[in-house]
Amino acid sequence: MNDFPLLSLITFIPAAGALLIMLFIRHASDCRVVSERARNVALLTTIATFCVSLLLLVYFEPDKPGYQLIEYIPWVEEFGIAYHLGVDGVSVAFVLLTTFLMPFCILAGWRSIKLQSREYMVAFLILETLCLGVFTSLDFLLFYFFFEASLIPMFLIIGIWGAENRVYAAFKFFLYTLAGSVLLLIAVVYLAGQFGTTNIVLLTQKAPELAPQIQNLLWLAFFASFAVKVPMWPFHTWLPDAHVQAPTAGSMMLAGVLLAAPAMTSLDEAASKLAAYREAVSQREAAMAQGASDALPALEEAVDAAARDAQALYRAARADRATDLSVLKDYATVLRATGDYDLSAEVLARAVELAPEDAATWQQLGVDLGKVGPSKRREAYAALGKALALNTTAETHFLRGQLYHDDRLYDLARAEYESALAIDAAHAASRLGLAIVEARYGDVVAAAEAIDALGIAAQPYDTWTRITLRDALYQYERLLRPFDDTADNHRAYARLLYRAARLTDAILAARRAVALAPEDFDTWNLIGAMQLQVGTPSSAREAYEQSL
């Protein structure tokens, strides 16, 4: 069933019915005949959609985690945009709810809608397709299209077939919800720009890589958008007017489906619990991996324990034990664990006053200042320089090179990595940093081989590698320095893109490599693995078959 586009069929049967009504049921002298035919076609279409959607109960495996019945067709590959559908257990329930509810919506207006009933039926069928698209989309741009386009038929349903004050209610509904969508669009565009894809599955995996402050801002953008659409107080004032003025069927769809879409999308929980998730989301990996509702109790206990420890250490540090270097270091460790690098740096600054010859403390101070942001960069370099003056180590050279790298001072970064390797030729992180610098200058084969050679030793730096390598490759591409069109170069470039999590570009580069060297079985295997990650099992199968 993997190769059969079941979700597309379910989603677009209503649109096909709407097209059938528009093309073949024309206005005639007897309006009753036109209305009767349009109603019959709309009812049969919605019943057929519901019957086909029941196949989800047959082919969906509830014991299997993740998304199923995946459909993936590349759309705008340079931006990682694709026609990407799939369902999990929650979205299956909403698809079935939508298809079950729609025949009753058609029946609700069977006799009560006498004005432009043909157009009324078309509006509901298009609304059904758009709602189903919301629940099955796994591409953010596609989701946003379905999500926002569903406002149009609902606006028309309220504004044309609603009660006495329908025009006011329709415009209030449309403008409120459209305004909320602006923040959602900004968040989606930011994520796509950061990670080079609009794949919801990949973005969910990559979101923890962002800085906590950025995660909080993105969460607020999503929350504000969904708070308007759910709606939540105080953004709920459009809802009473819309419900009162909408026709019966419109109110059914509004309450049963349209208001459920943002609640499902936000965090797979009821909208009334959205406010409880801010702490979980801000704690990044734990909440995202375990699910906010499961992780919150454990998170609260851990945060409370950390707070108690920090308070105890703080009291000790502020009292007569303020001269105890170990207390200050322990306090700084707790602060780092909670993400407060600014205060950690202040505590370590006090520590180096007490022990000015402690190179390790100077090194940690430089690291924490570097994490605070650009405003502390100069102080971070100075602290690491002081650590090097006290004790020249490969790790300190690497950390300073890492700061230069983040600031895109590549020549200085290269010099620091080389200095680290001169002290310790086996220093994995410095070899990694040097390889990424080489990638920026276009020596993709040497860079890929150097990174691959590190193997397990590079794993502690995977997140930094992904982010830094992505930036280096973008910088290289902007310089327009094409490498020679050889299988080795394209293969190496594909491996680098893969490590940078630019899967769509990596697949293109790998396919160019196998076009030049068809019997490169390792690259075919890499293509298969990447195709699975982007949700295209049929393409992955073809790639693996080529490698046999």
N, C-alpha and C positions, 0 to 999 in steps of 0.2 A: 504493500500500500504506500510505501515511501515515495514511489515515483508518480503516484496519482495525485493531482492537485485538489485534494478534497476541500481544504480550507478556502481556496480560491473559488471553487464551485459553490460552496455554501455562501460565501460573501457576495458573489456577483449574480446569483440567480435572481434576487429582487431587482437589481439594476436591469437585468435582461427583461424582466416583466414590465418595468417602467418604460423601457425602450419600445417594447411591443405595443403598449398602450398608446404611446406618443406617435408611433409610425402608422399603425393600422386601425386605430379606433379614432376616426376623425369626427369633427363636429358635423352633425346632420340636422335636418329639419326637425326631427323628433329627438329632442334632448334626452328623453327618458330611455331611448334605446342605447344612446351613447353611454349614459350613466350606468345602465344595467350591464353592458358589456365590460366597461372599465372595472366595475365592482367585481364581476365574475373573474376576470383575469387577475386582479389584485389578490382576491381570496385564494384562487388556485395556486398562484405564485407563492404566497406566504405558507400555504399548507405544504407545497412541494419543498420549500426551503426547510421547514421544520422536519419533514420526513428524511431529507438528506442529512440534516444535522444529527439525527439519531444515530447515524453511522459512527459518530464520535464515540458513542458508548461502546461500540464494537471494537474500534481500532485504537482507542486511547487506552494505555496501560497505566492504571493508577498507581501501581507499585514501582513504576520506573521514574526516577527523578529527572528533573529538567524539562525542557521543551520537547514536544513530539510533533509528528506530522509536519516536519519542517519543509518549507518551500523557499528557495533562494535563487533569485535571478539578479546578477549584477546590473546596476542602473547607471550611476555616475561613478565609475570606478576610481577616478582620481581623488574623490572626496569620500570614498568608502560608503557610498549610498547604494542601497539595493532594495529590490522588491523581496522582502523577507517576512514570511509568515510562520507562525508556530503557536502552539497552545500548551499551557500547563493545566494543572487541576483546577485552579481558580478561573482561568479564562474559559475553559470548557463549560463550566457552570453558567457563566454569563452569556456565552454563545447560545446555549440551549434555552436560557431564560428569554433572550431576545427573539429567537425564532418561535418559541412557544407563545409569547405575548402578542406577536404581530397579527396573527389571524383574528384575535379578539379585538384588536384595534380597528381592523377593517370592518368587522361586524358591528362595532360600536357606532360607526358612521354610515351604516348601510342605508338607513332611512332618514336619519337626522340631517345629513349633509345633502342639500339639494342644489346649492350654488357651486358650479364648477367642480362637480364631483370627480370628473376625469382627472383634473389637475390635483385634486385632493389625494386620490389614490397614488398618483405618480410621486407626490411628495413623500408619502409614507413609505413607498417601496425604496426610494432613494435614501431616506433616513435609515431604513433597515440595513442597507448595504454599508452605509457609513458607520453605523454602530458596530456591525460585525467586524469591519475593518479595524476599529479601535481595539477590540478585544483580541484580535489575531496578529496584529502588527508586531514585528520584532526589530523594526528599523525606526529610529526616532523620527526621521523626516516623514516617513510614511504614516506613522502614528499621528504626528502633528497634523498632517493633511486631513486624515479621517476625523480627527478630534475636532478640528476647527470647521471643516466643511459641514459637519452635522448641525452646526448652528443655523445654516441657511434654510434647509427645509423646515426646521422647527420654528424659525422666525416667520416663515410664510404660513405655516399651519396656525400659529397664534394670531398673526396679523390679518389673515384673510378669513379664516373660519372660526375665529374666537368670538367672545361676547362683546358687549357694548364698548368697553374701554380697551379693545384688543390692540389698537395701534400703539397706544402708550405702553402697554405691557410688552408687546413684541420688541419695540425699540429698547426698552429698559433691559429686557432679557439679553438682547443681542449685544448692546454696548457694554454692559457689565461683564459678561463672559468673555467678550473679545478683548477688553482691557486687561483682564486677568491673564490672557494668553500671551501678552507681550513679554512678561517675565519668563514664561515657559520657553518661548522662542529664544530669548537671550541665553538662557541656560543651555538649551540644546545646541545652539550655535557655538557657545564656548566649549562645550564638551567635544563637539565634532572637530573644532579647531585644535584642541589640545591633543586629541588622540587619533585624528585622521580617520575617523569612522563614525557612523551613526547607528551601528549595530548595538541594540540595547543589551544583549548578552555580554558583549565585549566591554561596553562602557560600565556595566555593573561590576565586572571584574577589575577594571582599571581605576574606578573612582577612588578607591582607598589610596592610590598613589598621589593624589592631590594633597596640597597642604591643608591642614585642618581649617584654617580661615577660609580658604576657597570652598571647601566642602560645606561649611556653614552657610556661606553666601548662596551657593547653589541650592542647598536645602531650603533656604528662605524663599528663593525664586520659585521652586516647585511648590512649596507649601502655600505661598500667596496665590499662585495660579489655581491650585486645586481648592483652596479655601473659598474662592469666589465661585467656582463651578459646582462644589458639593451641594449647597453652600454652607459656610460656617459663620457664626456671629463674629464680627458685625457686618459681614459682606452678604447677608442673606435677604436683603430687602427686595431684591427682584423676584424672589421665589413666590411669595403669596400672590402677587399680581399675575405672574405667569400661570400659576395653577388655576386661579379663579377665572381668568379670561380665556384660557385654552379650551378647545373642544374636549369632549370626554376622552377620546382616543389620544389626543395630544398630552393630556394630563397623565394618562396611563404610561405613555412612553417616557415622559419627563420623570415621573417618580420611579418607574420600574427599571429603566435602562440608562437614560442620560445622566441622572444624578449618581448612578452606580459606577459609571466609567471612571471619573476622577478618583473616587474612593478606592476602586480596585487598583488603579495605576499608581497611586501615591505610595502605599507600602503594603498592599495586600491585606489591609485591615479596614474596618469600618471608619468612616470619616470622623466620627466622634472621638476616636482614639488618636487622631493625628498629632495632637499637641504633646502627647506622651513620648513621641519618638525623637524629639530633638536631641536629647542627651545621648540616645543610642546611636543616632546617625553621626553625631559629632565624635563619637569614640571609634569610628571607622571600622576596622576589620571585624571586630567581635560582633557588633550588631549586624553588619552586613552578612557575615558568614552564618550566624546562628538564627537570624530572623529576629526582628526587633522585639517581638512579644516574648520570645524565649530568653533573650539575652538581657533584658532590662533588670530582672532581679539580681543576676550575677554581677552585672555592671554596677548597680547601685551599691552592692555590698563591697565590691572592690574599690570603688571611688571613696566610699565612707572610710574604709580601712586606710587607704592612702592618705586621706585628709587627716585622720587621727594621727598617723605616723608623722605627717608633715608638721602638724601643730605641736606635737611633742618635741620634734627636732627644732622647730622654730623657737619654742620657749627656752629650750636649752641654749640655743645659739644667742638669744637676746639677753640671757642672764649672765651670771659670772663665768659660764663656760664658753663665752664668745671667743675665747682664745684657743679653744680646742679645735684643731685643724680637722680631725676625723669627723666631728659633729657637722662642721660646715660642708665637708665633702658628702656626707650622707644626706644632708638636707638638699644639696644640689642634685644628687641622684634622684631623690623623690620628685623634685620639681621637674627634672627632665622627663621622668616617667609620665607626668601629667601634661607634658607639652609646654610648660612655662619656661622657655629658654631664656627669656629676658631676666626673670628673677633669678634663675640658676646662675646666669652670668654675673649678676650683682653679688651673689653669695660667694662665687669663686674669686671674684675680684677682692673680696675681703680675705679669702683664704691665701691668695698670693701676697697680700700685704703681710700676713703672718709668716709665710714661708716663701720668700722671694726666690729661693734657689730650687724650688720644687718644679722640675721641668714637666712632669706629668700633669700637674695642676694647670700650668700655663697652657699646655696643649689642649686640655679639656675646655679651658676658658676660651681659647681660640675657636674651637668647634662650636660651642654654644653661642658665641657672638656671631659666628657665621650663619647660624640658623635663625637668628633674630631677624635678619634682613639687611638690605643695602645700607641702612643708616649706621650699622655697626661693622661694616666690612673693613674699614681702615683699622679699627681696633682689633678685629679678628686676625688680620695679617700681622699686626704688631705682636699680638700674644703668641702666635705660632713662631714668629721670628725669635722671640725671647726664649721659647722652648727649644728651638734649634741651637741658639747660642749656649744654652745650658747643657744640652745633650742632643747631639746630632743623630737622629734615628730615621730609618726608612719610612716609618709610619707618619712621622711629622712632616717629612717632605711630601708624602702622598696627600696628606690632609690639606697642605697649602696648595698643592697642585689641583686638588679637587675644588678648592675655592676659586682659583684662577680659571679652571674649566667652566665652572658655573657662571663666572663673569665673562666668558667667551674670550679670555686672554690666552689663546691656545699656545702661543710660543712659550709664554711663561709657564704654562701648565706642563708642556713637554719637558722643559728644563727641570722642573721639580720631579717629574716621574723618572727622568734619567738619573737625577741625583739619588733618588731612593733606590733605584736598581744598582747604582754603583756601590751602595752600602750593602744591599741585600738583593742579589740577583734573582732570588726566588720569590720576591715580594709580589704576590698575585695581584693585588689591587693596583699597583703601579703599572704592571704589565697590561692590565685591563685598560687603565686610563690612557696609556701610550698608544694602544691599539685603536682606541676611539678617536684620538687625535689623528692618527694615520688615516682613518676612514674619512675624516673631514677633508683631508687633502687628496683623497681619491685613490689611495692605495688599498683598494677594497680586498684584494686577495690576501695581502699581508695582515690586514686588520682581522679578517675572518679567521685566518689560520691561527693568529695569536690568541684570539678569544676562545676558539674551539680547543686549543691546546691546554688552556687552563682547566677545563672540565669542572670538576666539583669545587675546585678552589675559588671559582668565580661566583658560586651560588650566593654567598653572603652579600654580594654587591649587585644582585639581579635587578632590584628596583632602580638603583642609581644607574646601572648600565642601560636599562631600557630608556630612561628619561634622557640621559646624556647622549646616548647613541642616536636617539631620534633627532635631537637638536643638531648633532654633528652632521647627520645625513641631510637634513633640511638645509643646513648651511652649505654643504657641498653642492647640493642641487641648485641652489641659488647662484652659485659661482659659474654654473654652466660649463663644467669641465668634463665632458663625456669621456668615459674610459673606452678602451678598444672593444669592439663588438666580438668578444670571444666567449665561449661557453664557461671558461674558468672565471672570468670577470662577472658574468651574470649570475653564476652559481654563488660566488662569494657575496655579491651584492644582495642576493635573495636571503642568504643566511643572516646578514647584518640587518636587513629590513625585518626579518622574522624576530630577531632579538629585540628590535625596537618596537615590536608589536604593531607594525604597519603591514598587516596580513595581506590586504588586497594588492598592495604594491609588491610585496614579496612573492606572491603567486605569479604576478605578471613577469617578474624578473626570472623566476625559476622556470616558467614556461618558455621564456626566450632561451634559457640555457639548454633545455631539452630539445628545443627546435634545432639548435646548433649541434647538440650531441644527444641523439635520440636514445642511445644505450646507457645513459647516465642514470643507473638504477637508484642511486642514493638520492638524487634530486627528485626523481619520481616519487620516492617515499616521502620526501619533505613536502612535496605538493599535496600528496594524499593527506598528510597530517594537518596541513593548513586548511585544506578544503573542509575537513571535518570540523575544525575550530570555527569556521565561518558559517557552518550549518548547511553544507552542500554535500550530503553523503553520496549522491550519485556521481558527482565529479571526483570525489575522493576514491570511490571504487574504481573508476576508470584509471586514475593515476596509479593506484596500487597494482592493478592488473598489468599496467605497462612495466612495472618494476619486476614482475615475475619472469 
